[in-house]
Amino acid sequence: MQRIELLASLAMGSNSLLDLGCDHAYVLIEAIKKYDVKKGIASDISNGPLKMAKDSIIKSNLEDKIEIILSDGFKNINSYFDTCIIAGMGGLLIKDIIDAGLSKLDNKKLILEPNNKQYELRKYLNQNEFKIIDEYSILDQNKYYEIIVVIKEKEILSEFELKYGPILLKKRDEIFLNYYLNKYNFLNDIYKDITDPKLRNEKIELLNEYKSILEDNYGEKIHFKHN
Ligand SMILES: C[S@@+](CC[C@H](N)C(=O)[O-])C[C@H]1O[C@@H](n2cnc3c(N)ncnc32)[C@H](O)[C@@H]1O
């Protein structure tokens, strides 16, 4: 499943879906057309993307179902929504947007797709009493993405779960395992060239973490080259 399609499907049945940083609003349009989302809010910090969003909304005949709002994060969002997608941004930017909008997020479902810094985002969410209720790993045009779905509820997670994703670790699907198998093999190959002892130890630790993720399913494929 493609990234946009998966994001849209995760909002299934929402009464009002907010797409923060909507760009072309493709996710919102897909969600309303195919996944029983009743209406939506397309929002972005810049007028350029909102102009493109407006064009796509008109083309899809959804002007009566999608409100367009210029807003930095949740700042100008005063309309009702039950689900919010924040996708295609850095993890730290997503964290800052959520942090500034915390007062508007009780009882909401958040569908997040950080392009990087997944650990930092999960850690922030955990410290601020968001519970991860689902996670997905996905390949789109050969690029690896992780999607994290949360609601406002407390949970306890280990550092390992925050780093690799509590539900991704449970699912251990092929895309997730292959991603870490590639990382393992790459690090295993270059490791011998690392002379700095501190860095070398960090990489050994990382190799051992990857190994613990992989060994149940891919034990026969991993061979630790150095001890
Ligand atoms: C790379 S696009 C991602 C578009 C779409 N969400 C997706 O996943 O394909 C990131 C969008 O986020 C918007 N953006 C960045 N910072 C924002 C903020 N603080 N509030 C709202 N939108 C923001 C940018 O203007 C841009 O349109």
The ligand as an SDF file (V2000), in Angstrom:
LIG
                    3D

 27 29  0  0  0  0  0  0  0  0999 V2000
    6.6350   17.6770    2.7270 C   0  0  0  0  0  0  0  0  0  0  0  0
    5.0720   18.3820    2.9410 S   0  0  0  0  0  0  0  0  0  0  0  0
    4.1250   16.9680    3.4180 C   0  0  0  0  0  0  0  0  0  0  0  0
    2.7790   17.0040    2.7870 C   0  0  0  0  0  0  0  0  0  0  0  0
    1.8150   15.8840    3.1890 C   0  0  0  0  0  0  0  0  0  0  0  0
    1.4280   16.0180    4.5900 N   0  0  0  0  0  0  0  0  0  0  0  0
    2.3860   14.5210    2.9160 C   0  0  0  0  0  0  0  0  0  0  0  0
    2.6640   13.7750    3.8720 O   0  0  0  0  0  0  0  0  0  0  0  0
    2.5850   14.1760    1.7400 O   0  0  0  0  0  0  0  0  0  0  0  0
    5.1790   19.2840    4.4530 C   0  0  0  0  0  0  0  0  0  0  0  0
    4.1410   20.3870    4.5450 C   0  0  0  0  0  0  0  0  0  0  0  0
    4.0960   20.8510    5.9050 O   0  0  0  0  0  0  0  0  0  0  0  0
    3.9170   22.2460    5.9080 C   0  0  0  0  0  0  0  0  0  0  0  0
    4.3340   22.7540    7.2220 N   0  0  0  0  0  0  0  0  0  0  0  0
    5.5830   22.9040    7.7070 C   0  0  0  0  0  0  0  0  0  0  0  0
    5.5580   23.4300    8.9550 N   0  0  0  0  0  0  0  0  0  0  0  0
    4.2470   23.5860    9.2880 C   0  0  0  0  0  0  0  0  0  0  0  0
    3.5740   24.0950   10.4390 C   0  0  0  0  0  0  0  0  0  0  0  0
    4.2330   24.5280   11.5000 N   0  0  0  0  0  0  0  0  0  0  0  0
    2.2260   24.1310   10.4220 N   0  0  0  0  0  0  0  0  0  0  0  0
    1.5290   23.7040    9.3350 C   0  0  0  0  0  0  0  0  0  0  0  0
    2.1160   23.2380    8.2100 N   0  0  0  0  0  0  0  0  0  0  0  0
    3.4550   23.1670    8.1850 C   0  0  0  0  0  0  0  0  0  0  0  0
    4.7490   22.7210    4.7220 C   0  0  0  0  0  0  0  0  0  0  0  0
    4.3470   23.9960    4.2700 O   0  0  0  0  0  0  0  0  0  0  0  0
    4.4750   21.5990    3.6990 C   0  0  0  0  0  0  0  0  0  0  0  0
    3.3810   21.8950    2.8590 O   0  0  0  0  0  0  0  0  0  0  0  0
  1  2  1  0
  2  3  1  0
  2 10  1  0
  3  4  1  0
  4  5  1  0
  5  6  1  0
  5  7  1  0
  7  8  2  0
  7  9  1  0
 10 11  1  0
 11 12  1  0
 11 26  1  0
 12 13  1  0
 13 14  1  0
 13 24  1  0
 14 15  1  0
 14 23  1  0
 15 16  2  0
 16 17  1  0
 17 18  1  0
 17 23  2  0
 18 19  1  0
 18 20  2  0
 20 21  1  0
 21 22  2  0
 22 23  1  0
 24 25  1  0
 24 26  1  0
 26 27  1  0
M  CHG  2   2   1   9  -1
M  END
$$$$
